[in-house]
Amino acid sequence: MDIIGFSQYEGESLYESWERFKDFQRSCPHHGLLDWLVTQTFYNGLNYPTKINIDAAANGVLMKKSIEDAQILIEEMASNNY
């Protein structure tokens, strides 16, 4: 499954990664994964520099935020990255 095996490509921006990950979700709308697992899978698939930027924007660690807040932050950062 592309969602579970997600990883950011070398040279891929946060925006490109997020859009590709959302495409995976749209292609399999009945994947049955809980929101927290989907968000964690995306975050874990990011490269180290991207994670550091997201964690800095989250004022700590992204995964300590609520899932809704984490998803909003990723969406905002990806949009700004575009």
A tleap script that builds the chain and sets N, CA, C and O, in Angstrom:
source leaprc.protein.ff14SB
mol = sequence {
  NMET ASP ILE ILE GLY PHE SER GLN TYR GLU
  GLY GLU SER LEU TYR GLU SER TRP GLU ARG
  PHE LYS ASP PHE GLN ARG SER CYS PRO HIE
  HIE GLY LEU LEU ASP TRP LEU VAL THR GLN
  THR PHE TYR ASN GLY LEU ASN TYR PRO THR
  LYS ILE ASN ILE ASP ALA ALA ALA ASN GLY
  VAL LEU MET LYS LYS SER ILE GLU ASP ALA
  GLN ILE LEU ILE GLU GLU MET ALA SER ASN
  ASN CTYR
}
set mol.1.N position { 0.849 -1.177 0.000 }
set mol.1.CA position { 0.000 0.000 0.000 }
set mol.1.C position { 0.894 1.239 0.000 }
set mol.1.O position { 1.802 1.348 0.824 }
set mol.2.N position { 0.645 2.161 -0.908 }
set mol.2.CA position { 1.464 3.364 -1.045 }
set mol.2.C position { 1.424 4.246 0.192 }
set mol.2.O position { 2.414 4.906 0.506 }
set mol.3.N position { 0.308 4.273 0.895 }
set mol.3.CA position { 0.189 5.127 2.077 }
set mol.3.C position { 1.169 4.664 3.146 }
set mol.3.O position { 1.946 5.467 3.663 }
set mol.4.N position { 1.141 3.403 3.477 }
set mol.4.CA position { 1.985 2.867 4.548 }
set mol.4.C position { 3.463 2.928 4.184 }
set mol.4.O position { 4.300 3.132 5.062 }
set mol.5.N position { 3.795 2.760 2.934 }
set mol.5.CA position { 5.183 2.758 2.501 }
set mol.5.C position { 5.699 4.124 2.075 }
set mol.5.O position { 6.750 4.213 1.441 }
set mol.6.N position { 4.979 5.189 2.409 }
set mol.6.CA position { 5.335 6.521 1.945 }
set mol.6.C position { 6.708 6.955 2.453 }
set mol.6.O position { 7.062 6.729 3.610 }
set mol.7.N position { 7.478 7.591 1.549 }
set mol.7.CA position { 8.693 8.297 1.949 }
set mol.7.C position { 8.932 9.447 0.979 }
set mol.7.O position { 8.643 9.349 -0.214 }
set mol.8.N position { 9.455 10.515 1.508 }
set mol.8.CA position { 9.739 11.705 0.712 }
set mol.8.C position { 10.904 11.412 -0.219 }
set mol.8.O position { 11.920 10.851 0.192 }
set mol.9.N position { 10.745 11.796 -1.471 }
set mol.9.CA position { 11.810 11.624 -2.449 }
set mol.9.C position { 12.921 12.641 -2.195 }
set mol.9.O position { 12.679 13.724 -1.662 }
set mol.10.N position { 14.132 12.277 -2.581 }
set mol.10.CA position { 15.241 13.212 -2.490 }
set mol.10.C position { 14.953 14.408 -3.394 }
set mol.10.O position { 14.608 14.241 -4.564 }
set mol.11.N position { 15.094 15.592 -2.853 }
set mol.11.CA position { 14.850 16.809 -3.617 }
set mol.11.C position { 13.383 17.203 -3.724 }
set mol.11.O position { 13.059 18.226 -4.326 }
set mol.12.N position { 12.511 16.414 -3.155 }
set mol.12.CA position { 11.072 16.701 -3.210 }
set mol.12.C position { 10.712 17.690 -2.107 }
set mol.12.O position { 11.122 17.520 -0.959 }
set mol.13.N position { 9.956 18.710 -2.449 }
set mol.13.CA position { 9.542 19.706 -1.457 }
set mol.13.C position { 8.443 19.140 -0.556 }
set mol.13.O position { 7.842 18.108 -0.855 }
set mol.14.N position { 8.200 19.833 0.538 }
set mol.14.CA position { 7.106 19.447 1.421 }
set mol.14.C position { 5.784 19.478 0.666 }
set mol.14.O position { 4.961 18.573 0.803 }
set mol.15.N position { 5.585 20.523 -0.129 }
set mol.15.CA position { 4.358 20.627 -0.915 }
set mol.15.C position { 4.180 19.413 -1.830 }
set mol.15.O position { 3.110 18.805 -1.863 }
set mol.16.N position { 5.226 19.070 -2.565 }
set mol.16.CA position { 5.148 17.934 -3.488 }
set mol.16.C position { 4.892 16.631 -2.738 }
set mol.16.O position { 4.108 15.796 -3.189 }
set mol.17.N position { 5.546 16.458 -1.603 }
set mol.17.CA position { 5.359 15.248 -0.793 }
set mol.17.C position { 3.931 15.151 -0.280 }
set mol.17.O position { 3.303 14.095 -0.356 }
set mol.18.N position { 3.424 16.263 0.243 }
set mol.18.CA position { 2.078 16.287 0.805 }
set mol.18.C position { 1.034 16.009 -0.281 }
set mol.18.O position { 0.091 15.249 -0.059 }
set mol.19.N position { 1.205 16.623 -1.448 }
set mol.19.CA position { 0.260 16.396 -2.544 }
set mol.19.C position { 0.307 14.937 -3.013 }
set mol.19.O position { -0.737 14.340 -3.278 }
set mol.20.N position { 1.478 14.377 -3.114 }
set mol.20.CA position { 1.617 12.971 -3.524 }
set mol.20.C position { 0.968 12.053 -2.487 }
set mol.20.O position { 0.292 11.086 -2.838 }
set mol.21.N position { 1.179 12.362 -1.218 }
set mol.21.CA position { 0.587 11.558 -0.154 }
set mol.21.C position { -0.939 11.660 -0.187 }
set mol.21.O position { -1.630 10.656 -0.012 }
set mol.22.N position { -1.466 12.860 -0.410 }
set mol.22.CA position { -2.923 13.016 -0.509 }
set mol.22.C position { -3.468 12.271 -1.722 }
set mol.22.O position { -4.576 11.738 -1.670 }
set mol.23.N position { -2.703 12.227 -2.816 }
set mol.23.CA position { -3.114 11.445 -3.992 }
set mol.23.C position { -3.240 9.973 -3.640 }
set mol.23.O position { -4.177 9.304 -4.075 }
set mol.24.N position { -2.295 9.465 -2.851 }
set mol.24.CA position { -2.366 8.064 -2.403 }
set mol.24.C position { -3.658 7.828 -1.630 }
set mol.24.O position { -4.333 6.818 -1.828 }
set mol.25.N position { -3.996 8.762 -0.752 }
set mol.25.CA position { -5.212 8.621 0.047 }
set mol.25.C position { -6.466 8.663 -0.823 }
set mol.25.O position { -7.406 7.897 -0.613 }
set mol.26.N position { -6.466 9.572 -1.806 }
set mol.26.CA position { -7.623 9.663 -2.704 }
set mol.26.C position { -7.773 8.414 -3.566 }
set mol.26.O position { -8.890 8.023 -3.904 }
set mol.27.N position { -6.659 7.790 -3.921 }
set mol.27.CA position { -6.728 6.593 -4.765 }
set mol.27.C position { -7.206 5.377 -3.982 }
set mol.27.O position { -7.583 4.365 -4.572 }
set mol.28.N position { -7.193 5.473 -2.670 }
set mol.28.CA position { -7.649 4.365 -1.825 }
set mol.28.C position { -8.489 4.931 -0.670 }
set mol.28.O position { -8.065 4.875 0.485 }
set mol.29.N position { -9.688 5.479 -0.979 }
set mol.29.CA position { -10.477 6.177 0.041 }
set mol.29.C position { -10.978 5.286 1.174 }
set mol.29.O position { -11.344 5.792 2.235 }
set mol.30.N position { -11.002 4.002 0.973 }
set mol.30.CA position { -11.502 3.090 2.002 }
set mol.30.C position { -10.354 2.301 2.636 }
set mol.30.O position { -10.489 1.112 2.926 }
set mol.31.N position { -9.218 2.986 2.846 }
set mol.31.CA position { -8.033 2.313 3.380 }
set mol.31.C position { -8.215 1.846 4.820 }
set mol.31.O position { -7.523 0.924 5.253 }
set mol.32.N position { -9.127 2.456 5.569 }
set mol.32.CA position { -9.430 2.003 6.920 }
set mol.32.C position { -8.409 2.422 7.974 }
set mol.32.O position { -8.494 1.983 9.121 }
set mol.33.N position { -7.455 3.256 7.606 }
set mol.33.CA position { -6.454 3.709 8.572 }
set mol.33.C position { -7.001 4.883 9.374 }
set mol.33.O position { -7.683 5.755 8.835 }
set mol.34.N position { -6.698 4.892 10.647 }
set mol.34.CA position { -7.131 5.986 11.504 }
set mol.34.C position { -6.341 7.244 11.174 }
set mol.34.O position { -5.203 7.167 10.711 }
set mol.35.N position { -6.951 8.409 11.415 }
set mol.35.CA position { -6.316 9.679 11.066 }
set mol.35.C position { -4.943 9.844 11.705 }
set mol.35.O position { -4.012 10.335 11.067 }
set mol.36.N position { -4.819 9.433 12.967 }
set mol.36.CA position { -3.526 9.598 13.642 }
set mol.36.C position { -2.449 8.765 12.954 }
set mol.36.O position { -1.299 9.196 12.860 }
set mol.37.N position { -2.811 7.574 12.473 }
set mol.37.CA position { -1.839 6.711 11.816 }
set mol.37.C position { -1.455 7.272 10.449 }
set mol.37.O position { -0.294 7.187 10.048 }
set mol.38.N position { -2.402 7.833 9.749 }
set mol.38.CA position { -2.122 8.441 8.441 }
set mol.38.C position { -1.164 9.615 8.624 }
set mol.38.O position { -0.183 9.741 7.891 }
set mol.39.N position { -1.451 10.475 9.603 }
set mol.39.CA position { -0.603 11.637 9.860 }
set mol.39.C position { 0.792 11.203 10.302 }
set mol.39.O position { 1.792 11.747 9.832 }
set mol.40.N position { 0.860 10.240 11.188 }
set mol.40.CA position { 2.150 9.747 11.666 }
set mol.40.C position { 2.949 9.095 10.537 }
set mol.40.O position { 4.168 9.248 10.467 }
set mol.41.N position { 2.270 8.380 9.668 }
set mol.41.CA position { 2.940 7.739 8.534 }
set mol.41.C position { 3.550 8.782 7.607 }
set mol.41.O position { 4.681 8.626 7.146 }
set mol.42.N position { 2.802 9.844 7.334 }
set mol.42.CA position { 3.345 10.918 6.498 }
set mol.42.C position { 4.571 11.528 7.164 }
set mol.42.O position { 5.623 11.658 6.538 }
set mol.43.N position { 4.438 11.899 8.420 }
set mol.43.CA position { 5.538 12.532 9.151 }
set mol.43.C position { 6.766 11.628 9.190 }
set mol.43.O position { 7.882 12.087 8.948 }
set mol.44.N position { 6.570 10.370 9.487 }
set mol.44.CA position { 7.692 9.435 9.574 }
set mol.44.C position { 8.373 9.207 8.228 }
set mol.44.O position { 9.546 8.836 8.180 }
set mol.45.N position { 7.647 9.426 7.142 }
set mol.45.CA position { 8.215 9.236 5.815 }
set mol.45.C position { 8.999 10.432 5.287 }
set mol.45.O position { 9.609 10.362 4.220 }
set mol.46.N position { 8.977 11.531 6.042 }
set mol.46.CA position { 9.688 12.726 5.612 }
set mol.46.C position { 11.176 12.616 5.902 }
set mol.46.O position { 11.596 11.882 6.797 }
set mol.47.N position { 11.966 13.355 5.134 }
set mol.47.CA position { 13.401 13.368 5.410 }
set mol.47.C position { 13.674 14.233 6.644 }
set mol.47.O position { 12.824 15.013 7.074 }
set mol.48.N position { 14.865 14.079 7.194 }
set mol.48.CA position { 15.207 14.735 8.454 }
set mol.48.C position { 15.073 16.257 8.406 }
set mol.48.O position { 14.465 16.832 9.310 }
set mol.49.N position { 15.615 16.936 7.386 }
set mol.49.CA position { 15.476 18.397 7.361 }
set mol.49.C position { 14.018 18.871 7.322 }
set mol.49.O position { 13.680 19.880 7.940 }
set mol.50.N position { 13.175 18.164 6.616 }
set mol.50.CA position { 11.760 18.540 6.556 }
set mol.50.C position { 11.101 18.337 7.917 }
set mol.50.O position { 10.313 19.175 8.356 }
set mol.51.N position { 11.416 17.238 8.582 }
set mol.51.CA position { 10.875 17.001 9.926 }
set mol.51.C position { 11.298 18.098 10.889 }
set mol.51.O position { 10.492 18.569 11.692 }
set mol.52.N position { 12.561 18.506 10.812 }
set mol.52.CA position { 13.062 19.558 11.695 }
set mol.52.C position { 12.281 20.850 11.483 }
set mol.52.O position { 11.920 21.524 12.448 }
set mol.53.N position { 12.020 21.196 10.226 }
set mol.53.CA position { 11.251 22.406 9.921 }
set mol.53.C position { 9.831 22.315 10.457 }
set mol.53.O position { 9.312 23.282 11.015 }
set mol.54.N position { 9.212 21.179 10.294 }
set mol.54.CA position { 7.838 21.007 10.787 }
set mol.54.C position { 7.812 21.060 12.305 }
set mol.54.O position { 6.945 21.709 12.891 }
set mol.55.N position { 8.754 20.385 12.940 }
set mol.55.CA position { 8.797 20.402 14.402 }
set mol.55.C position { 9.041 21.816 14.939 }
set mol.55.O position { 8.474 22.202 15.961 }
set mol.56.N position { 9.875 22.572 14.255 }
set mol.56.CA position { 10.119 23.959 14.669 }
set mol.56.C position { 8.832 24.777 14.563 }
set mol.56.O position { 8.516 25.564 15.455 }
set mol.57.N position { 8.101 24.591 13.481 }
set mol.57.CA position { 6.835 25.301 13.309 }
set mol.57.C position { 5.791 24.855 14.326 }
set mol.57.O position { 4.883 25.611 14.672 }
set mol.58.N position { 5.928 23.624 14.797 }
set mol.58.CA position { 4.988 23.074 15.783 }
set mol.58.C position { 5.393 23.446 17.208 }
set mol.58.O position { 4.728 23.056 18.167 }
set mol.59.N position { 6.485 24.200 17.343 }
set mol.59.CA position { 7.010 24.568 18.666 }
set mol.59.C position { 7.358 23.345 19.491 }
set mol.59.O position { 7.055 23.286 20.683 }
set mol.60.N position { 7.977 22.395 18.877 }
set mol.60.CA position { 8.376 21.164 19.573 }
set mol.60.C position { 8.340 19.999 18.622 }
set mol.60.O position { 9.104 19.937 17.659 }
set mol.61.N position { 7.453 19.081 18.899 }
set mol.61.CA position { 7.312 17.881 18.080 }
set mol.61.C position { 5.898 17.849 17.520 }
set mol.61.O position { 4.926 17.966 18.266 }
set mol.62.N position { 5.787 17.691 16.217 }
set mol.62.CA position { 4.478 17.705 15.560 }
set mol.62.C position { 3.519 16.703 16.189 }
set mol.62.O position { 2.350 17.019 16.410 }
set mol.63.N position { 3.998 15.515 16.475 }
set mol.63.CA position { 3.099 14.457 16.918 }
set mol.63.C position { 2.601 14.652 18.356 }
set mol.63.O position { 1.828 13.833 18.853 }
set mol.64.N position { 3.027 15.707 19.018 }
set mol.64.CA position { 2.463 16.040 20.329 }
set mol.64.C position { 1.225 16.913 20.188 }
set mol.64.O position { 0.500 17.134 21.159 }
set mol.65.N position { 0.985 17.406 18.985 }
set mol.65.CA position { -0.226 18.186 18.714 }
set mol.65.C position { -1.397 17.227 18.475 }
set mol.65.O position { -1.201 16.034 18.238 }
set mol.66.N position { -2.608 17.767 18.543 }
set mol.66.CA position { -3.759 16.956 18.170 }
set mol.66.C position { -3.629 16.622 16.691 }
set mol.66.O position { -2.940 17.321 15.949 }
set mol.67.N position { -4.281 15.571 16.273 }
set mol.67.CA position { -4.196 15.163 14.866 }
set mol.67.C position { -4.730 16.269 13.965 }
set mol.67.O position { -4.150 16.555 12.917 }
set mol.68.N position { -5.822 16.884 14.366 }
set mol.68.CA position { -6.395 17.964 13.560 }
set mol.68.C position { -5.412 19.126 13.440 }
set mol.68.O position { -5.214 19.654 12.345 }
set mol.69.N position { -4.792 19.532 14.552 }
set mol.69.CA position { -3.831 20.632 14.518 }
set mol.69.C position { -2.597 20.264 13.697 }
set mol.69.O position { -2.052 21.103 12.979 }
set mol.70.N position { -2.159 19.014 13.804 }
set mol.70.CA position { -0.995 18.553 13.036 }
set mol.70.C position { -1.294 18.608 11.536 }
set mol.70.O position { -0.457 19.051 10.749 }
set mol.71.N position { -2.478 18.161 11.145 }
set mol.71.CA position { -2.847 18.176 9.730 }
set mol.71.C position { -2.988 19.602 9.202 }
set mol.71.O position { -2.602 19.887 8.069 }
set mol.72.N position { -3.534 20.486 10.015 }
set mol.72.CA position { -3.669 21.891 9.610 }
set mol.72.C position { -2.290 22.511 9.430 }
set mol.72.O position { -2.053 23.230 8.459 }
set mol.73.N position { -1.386 22.237 10.356 }
set mol.73.CA position { -0.030 22.780 10.258 }
set mol.73.C position { 0.675 22.280 9.000 }
set mol.73.O position { 1.300 23.063 8.284 }
set mol.74.N position { 0.577 20.991 8.731 }
set mol.74.CA position { 1.204 20.430 7.521 }
set mol.74.C position { 0.606 21.077 6.276 }
set mol.74.O position { 1.337 21.466 5.365 }
set mol.75.N position { -0.700 21.192 6.235 }
set mol.75.CA position { -1.374 21.794 5.075 }
set mol.75.C position { -0.919 23.241 4.879 }
set mol.75.O position { -0.643 23.652 3.752 }
set mol.76.N position { -0.838 24.013 5.959 }
set mol.76.CA position { -0.401 25.402 5.862 }
set mol.76.C position { 1.045 25.503 5.411 }
set mol.76.O position { 1.381 26.325 4.558 }
set mol.77.N position { 1.902 24.666 5.984 }
set mol.77.CA position { 3.314 24.697 5.603 }
set mol.77.C position { 3.494 24.274 4.141 }
set mol.77.O position { 4.291 24.866 3.414 }
set mol.78.N position { 2.763 23.266 3.725 }
set mol.78.CA position { 2.871 22.801 2.342 }
set mol.78.C position { 2.392 23.891 1.382 }
set mol.78.O position { 3.006 24.116 0.339 }
set mol.79.N position { 1.297 24.565 1.735 }
set mol.79.CA position { 0.783 25.637 0.890 }
set mol.79.C position { 1.781 26.772 0.788 }
set mol.79.O position { 1.975 27.333 -0.290 }
set mol.80.N position { 2.417 27.119 1.900 }
set mol.80.CA position { 3.425 28.182 1.903 }
set mol.80.C position { 4.675 27.752 1.133 }
set mol.80.O position { 5.381 28.586 0.564 }
set mol.81.N position { 4.940 26.447 1.120 }
set mol.81.CA position { 6.105 25.896 0.431 }
set mol.81.C position { 5.899 25.913 -1.075 }
set mol.81.O position { 6.864 25.925 -1.840 }
set mol.82.N position { 4.634 25.914 -1.503 }
set mol.82.CA position { 4.295 25.900 -2.921 }
set mol.82.C position { 4.698 27.216 -3.548 }
set mol.82.O position { 4.499 27.416 -4.746 }
savepdb mol mol.pdb
quit
